[in-house]
Amino acid sequence: MSRRTSQSRRQHDSAPVHNPSCPCGLAEAYEKCCGRFHRGETAAPTAETLMRSRYSAFVKRDEAYLLRTWHPRTRPAQVDFDPGMRWTGLEILETTDGSAFHSTGTVTFRASFKGGSLHERSRFERVDGAWVYVDGDFPEA
């Protein structure tokens, strides 16, 4: 038994698993964090979680997810990604409502990219029980 344990330990130590954190800024690995929403395994439970998953979708250029989580009345026909855009981080500044007990919510955030940042207050609503992005405005700096 000790031989088996030490062999298993050596194998594990010699081959560490690379498990990067999610682009949304949480420590969880992408596959267990925003990846599960992108794959459609479950819906984001709060407006903030949806905001984080949408940021990750911009990083990953997941147009299908972005369109699926956009309110039908404000959804564009397509998402035009800037090929030179490199997102570098997300900071949630404030959330208002947006929990399981609300039908609307706002998330104010700063999304950094190479060369600058975007400061937005996004509005979210529930449609058929699922959170969707409605629109946003750009508060004064």
Buried (B, 14 or more C-beta within 10 A) or exposed (E): EEEEEEEEEEEEEEEEEEEEEBBBBBEBBBEEBBBBBBEEEEBBBBBBBBBBBBBBBBBBEBBEBBBBBBBEEEBEEEBEEEEEEEBEBBEBEEBEBBEEEBEBBBBBBBBBBEEEBBBBBBBBBBBEEEBBBBEBEEEEE
